[in-house]
Amino acid sequence: MSVVAKSNYVDIVAPSRLHFGLLSFGHSVGRQYGGVGVMVKQPSLHIRISPATEFTVTGPLSERVIEFVDRWSQAECGGQRPSCRVDVKQAPRCHIGLGSGTQLGMSLACGLNHLLDRNDRSPVQLARSVGRGRRSAIGTYGFIQGGLLAEAGKSNGDELSKLSHRIEMPSAWRFLLIMDRSKVGLSGNDEKNAFSSLPAVPRDLTRMLRQEIEERLVPAAKMADFSQFSTSLYRYGHSAGMCFAPQQGGPYQGDQATAIVAALQAMGVQGVGQSSWGPTLFALLPDAEIAKSIAAQLAHQFDRARYEMIITAVSNTGARVEMISQG
């Protein structure tokens, strides 16, 4: 995260998060959740917070903004909403696997603290103030640091999962995001109920997923080895996704998503997967030109009206926080 010159209002542009899969859930002892993911530049969230005589919100996601501001106010201001205006300039669609809720909550907490000269808050404090990081912490750390992130998982009593790796990714690599406009992933009570109904992740599988991260995925990322990273990325995501098969019918959300993954693999794309509950799918490509070619081929095979496709670089810096003078 970068902070520029202090002043009258705060501009925050936050990246999106791709989550490649959890390490564990469903056990009463031992670390839960954890996993690995990456921050991407698009689609981005853009909010502006400026002083005002009373609290107001404009733009999309107003209800979620109010919810997060009220949580922050309870944690930081004794329950009193700050006198400011929050303008949501741009926001990704919610509940499609991009971690937009965490980025919104962290952006608001960070921006409000900066507006009130409280610039010393840690990722744990920011997440706590808006109620994020209860399961995965990839988006929490990613908001601050960007890059590829791996977390160990939460033990009983942990506020936030421990960050085990943070790696800057090659600037040329591109993720092609394929987003089904007709679907959303699970969230809120539906997500809680899904986790309650799913069988626990076998401990042998958790060990295998950890080994995949430590012995193949992370070393390949550090060496910028595109082929090895892509192979490991698919293997990890497919294995982690199978834990959700009772809920979504396989490692991906439905037959159409499975068909898109197969089509990408037939084109020779190795690093394919689903982010979180989906429906967003991703394909890792070595550069922008190849990503454009693959996107064009997919557009000929699948309904253009149904699927939005975005080509994006990795965000290696996290959110941009800019303090801007009004005069």
FENGIQUI-V626442 format. One record per residue. N is the residue number from 1. RES is the residue in three letters. SS is DSSP state (H for helix, E for strand, C for the rest). OMEGA is omega in whole degrees, 0 to 359 (999 if undefined). BURIAL is # if it has 9 or more other C-alpha atoms within 8 Angstrom, else .. Layout:
BEGIN
N | RES | SS | OMEGA | BURIAL
N | RES | SS | OMEGA | BURIAL
END
This chain:
BEGIN
1 | MET | C | 178 | #
2 | SER | E | 178 | #
3 | VAL | E | 183 | .
4 | VAL | E | 174 | .
5 | ALA | C | 182 | .
6 | LYS | C | 178 | .
7 | SER | C | 194 | #
8 | ASN | C | 175 | #
9 | TYR | E | 189 | #
10 | VAL | E | 174 | #
11 | ASP | E | 178 | #
12 | ILE | E | 173 | #
13 | VAL | E | 184 | #
14 | ALA | E | 179 | #
15 | PRO | E | 171 | #
16 | SER | E | 182 | #
17 | ARG | E | 169 | #
18 | LEU | E | 178 | #
19 | HIS | E | 186 | #
20 | PHE | E | 177 | #
21 | GLY | E | 181 | #
22 | LEU | C | 177 | #
23 | LEU | C | 188 | #
24 | SER | E | 168 | #
25 | PHE | C | 175 | #
26 | GLY | C | 180 | #
27 | HIS | C | 179 | #
28 | SER | C | 178 | .
29 | VAL | C | 180 | .
30 | GLY | C | 182 | .
31 | ARG | C | 179 | #
32 | GLN | E | 176 | #
33 | TYR | E | 185 | #
34 | GLY | C | 177 | #
35 | GLY | E | 186 | #
36 | VAL | E | 179 | #
37 | GLY | E | 184 | #
38 | VAL | E | 176 | #
39 | MET | E | 180 | #
40 | VAL | E | 187 | #
41 | LYS | E | 182 | #
42 | GLN | E | 355 | #
43 | PRO | E | 185 | #
44 | SER | E | 173 | #
45 | LEU | E | 179 | #
46 | HIS | E | 175 | #
47 | ILE | E | 177 | #
48 | ARG | E | 179 | #
49 | ILE | E | 183 | #
50 | SER | E | 178 | #
51 | PRO | E | 178 | #
52 | ALA | C | 180 | .
53 | THR | C | 177 | .
54 | GLU | C | 181 | .
55 | PHE | C | 176 | #
56 | THR | E | 179 | .
57 | VAL | E | 173 | #
58 | THR | E | 176 | #
59 | GLY | E | 181 | #
60 | PRO | C | 175 | .
61 | LEU | C | 184 | .
62 | SER | H | 181 | #
63 | GLU | H | 179 | .
64 | ARG | H | 176 | .
65 | VAL | H | 181 | #
66 | ILE | H | 179 | #
67 | GLU | H | 181 | .
68 | PHE | H | 180 | #
69 | VAL | H | 178 | #
70 | ASP | H | 176 | #
71 | ARG | H | 180 | #
72 | TRP | H | 181 | #
73 | SER | H | 178 | #
74 | GLN | H | 182 | #
75 | ALA | H | 190 | #
76 | GLU | H | 189 | .
77 | CYS | C | 179 | #
78 | GLY | C | 176 | .
79 | GLY | C | 181 | #
80 | GLN | C | 178 | .
81 | ARG | C | 179 | #
82 | PRO | C | 176 | .
83 | SER | C | 182 | #
84 | CYS | E | 175 | #
85 | ARG | E | 177 | #
86 | VAL | E | 177 | #
87 | ASP | E | 174 | #
88 | VAL | E | 185 | #
89 | LYS | E | 184 | #
90 | GLN | E | 181 | #
91 | ALA | C | 173 | #
92 | PRO | C | 174 | .
93 | ARG | C | 183 | .
94 | CYS | C | 171 | #
95 | HIS | C | 176 | #
96 | ILE | C | 175 | #
97 | GLY | C | 184 | #
98 | LEU | C | 177 | #
99 | GLY | C | 186 | #
100 | SER | H | 179 | #
101 | GLY | H | 179 | .
102 | THR | H | 180 | #
103 | GLN | H | 177 | #
104 | LEU | H | 181 | #
105 | GLY | H | 179 | #
106 | MET | H | 178 | #
107 | SER | H | 180 | #
108 | LEU | H | 180 | #
109 | ALA | H | 180 | #
110 | CYS | H | 182 | #
111 | GLY | H | 179 | #
112 | LEU | H | 177 | #
113 | ASN | H | 178 | #
114 | HIS | H | 180 | #
115 | LEU | H | 182 | #
116 | LEU | C | 178 | .
117 | ASP | C | 174 | .
118 | ARG | C | 190 | .
119 | ASN | C | 186 | .
120 | ASP | C | 185 | .
121 | ARG | C | 179 | #
122 | SER | C | 175 | .
123 | PRO | H | 179 | #
124 | VAL | H | 181 | #
125 | GLN | H | 178 | .
126 | LEU | H | 181 | #
127 | ALA | H | 181 | #
128 | ARG | H | 186 | #
129 | SER | H | 179 | #
130 | VAL | H | 174 | #
131 | GLY | C | 178 | #
132 | ARG | C | 179 | #
133 | GLY | C | 182 | #
134 | ARG | C | 173 | .
135 | ARG | C | 181 | #
136 | SER | C | 176 | #
137 | ALA | C | 182 | #
138 | ILE | H | 182 | #
139 | GLY | H | 178 | #
140 | THR | H | 177 | #
141 | TYR | H | 182 | #
142 | GLY | H | 176 | #
143 | PHE | H | 182 | #
144 | ILE | H | 194 | #
145 | GLN | H | 186 | #
146 | GLY | C | 176 | #
147 | GLY | C | 173 | #
148 | LEU | E | 185 | #
149 | LEU | E | 174 | #
150 | ALA | E | 180 | #
151 | GLU | E | 188 | #
152 | ALA | C | 186 | #
153 | GLY | C | 185 | #
154 | LYS | E | 168 | #
155 | SER | C | 178 | #
156 | ASN | C | 179 | .
157 | GLY | C | 179 | .
158 | ASP | C | 175 | .
159 | GLU | C | 183 | #
160 | LEU | C | 178 | #
161 | SER | C | 180 | #
162 | LYS | C | 175 | .
163 | LEU | E | 182 | #
164 | SER | E | 179 | .
165 | HIS | E | 169 | #
166 | ARG | E | 187 | #
167 | ILE | E | 174 | #
168 | GLU | C | 185 | #
169 | MET | C | 180 | #
170 | PRO | C | 184 | .
171 | SER | C | 182 | .
172 | ALA | C | 184 | .
173 | TRP | C | 180 | #
174 | ARG | E | 170 | #
175 | PHE | E | 170 | #
176 | LEU | E | 178 | #
177 | LEU | E | 178 | #
178 | ILE | E | 188 | #
179 | MET | E | 180 | #
180 | ASP | E | 182 | #
181 | ARG | C | 185 | .
182 | SER | C | 186 | .
183 | LYS | C | 168 | .
184 | VAL | C | 176 | #
185 | GLY | C | 180 | #
186 | LEU | C | 177 | .
187 | SER | C | 175 | .
188 | GLY | H | 182 | .
189 | ASN | H | 178 | .
190 | ASP | H | 178 | .
191 | GLU | H | 178 | #
192 | LYS | H | 181 | #
193 | ASN | H | 179 | .
194 | ALA | H | 179 | #
195 | PHE | H | 180 | #
196 | SER | H | 184 | .
197 | SER | H | 182 | .
198 | LEU | C | 174 | #
199 | PRO | C | 180 | .
200 | ALA | C | 177 | .
201 | VAL | C | 178 | #
202 | PRO | C | 183 | .
203 | ARG | H | 176 | .
204 | ASP | H | 178 | .
205 | LEU | H | 177 | .
206 | THR | H | 178 | #
207 | ARG | H | 179 | .
208 | MET | H | 179 | .
209 | LEU | H | 177 | #
210 | ARG | H | 179 | #
211 | GLN | H | 178 | #
212 | GLU | H | 179 | #
213 | ILE | H | 188 | #
214 | GLU | H | 188 | #
215 | GLU | H | 184 | .
216 | ARG | H | 187 | #
217 | LEU | H | 182 | #
218 | VAL | H | 177 | #
219 | PRO | H | 179 | #
220 | ALA | H | 177 | #
221 | ALA | H | 181 | #
222 | LYS | H | 181 | #
223 | MET | C | 184 | .
224 | ALA | C | 179 | #
225 | ASP | C | 187 | #
226 | PHE | H | 184 | #
227 | SER | H | 181 | .
228 | GLN | H | 179 | #
229 | PHE | H | 181 | #
230 | SER | H | 180 | #
231 | THR | H | 180 | #
232 | SER | H | 179 | #
233 | LEU | H | 178 | #
234 | TYR | H | 184 | #
235 | ARG | H | 179 | .
236 | TYR | H | 184 | #
237 | GLY | H | 180 | #
238 | HIS | H | 181 | #
239 | SER | H | 179 | #
240 | ALA | H | 180 | #
241 | GLY | H | 180 | #
242 | MET | H | 176 | #
243 | CYS | H | 181 | #
244 | PHE | H | 182 | #
245 | ALA | H | 178 | #
246 | PRO | H | 182 | .
247 | GLN | H | 187 | .
248 | GLN | H | 174 | #
249 | GLY | C | 182 | #
250 | GLY | C | 180 | #
251 | PRO | C | 181 | #
252 | TYR | C | 186 | #
253 | GLN | C | 172 | #
254 | GLY | C | 184 | #
255 | ASP | H | 183 | .
256 | GLN | H | 177 | .
257 | ALA | H | 178 | #
258 | THR | H | 179 | #
259 | ALA | H | 179 | .
260 | ILE | H | 177 | #
261 | VAL | H | 179 | #
262 | ALA | H | 179 | .
263 | ALA | H | 178 | #
264 | LEU | H | 178 | #
265 | GLN | H | 177 | #
266 | ALA | H | 176 | .
267 | MET | C | 180 | .
268 | GLY | C | 180 | .
269 | VAL | C | 182 | #
270 | GLN | C | 187 | #
271 | GLY | C | 184 | #
272 | VAL | E | 177 | #
273 | GLY | E | 178 | #
274 | GLN | E | 178 | #
275 | SER | C | 176 | #
276 | SER | C | 178 | #
277 | TRP | C | 184 | #
278 | GLY | C | 5 | #
279 | PRO | C | 183 | #
280 | THR | C | 172 | #
281 | LEU | E | 178 | #
282 | PHE | E | 174 | #
283 | ALA | E | 180 | #
284 | LEU | E | 180 | #
285 | LEU | E | 185 | #
286 | PRO | C | 179 | #
287 | ASP | C | 187 | #
288 | ALA | H | 182 | #
289 | GLU | H | 178 | .
290 | ILE | H | 178 | #
291 | ALA | H | 178 | #
292 | LYS | H | 180 | #
293 | SER | H | 179 | .
294 | ILE | H | 179 | #
295 | ALA | H | 179 | #
296 | ALA | H | 178 | .
297 | GLN | H | 178 | .
298 | LEU | H | 181 | #
299 | ALA | H | 178 | #
300 | HIS | H | 185 | .
301 | GLN | H | 186 | .
302 | PHE | C | 186 | .
303 | ASP | C | 182 | .
304 | ARG | C | 181 | .
305 | ALA | C | 183 | .
306 | ARG | C | 189 | .
307 | TYR | E | 170 | #
308 | GLU | E | 179 | #
309 | MET | E | 179 | #
310 | ILE | E | 174 | #
311 | ILE | E | 185 | #
312 | THR | E | 171 | #
313 | ALA | E | 174 | #
314 | VAL | E | 172 | #
315 | SER | C | 181 | #
316 | ASN | C | 182 | #
317 | THR | C | 184 | #
318 | GLY | C | 184 | #
319 | ALA | C | 173 | #
320 | ARG | E | 179 | #
321 | VAL | E | 184 | #
322 | GLU | E | 176 | #
323 | MET | E | 189 | #
324 | ILE | E | 179 | #
325 | SER | C | 177 | .
326 | GLN | C | 179 | .
327 | GLY | C | 999 | .
END
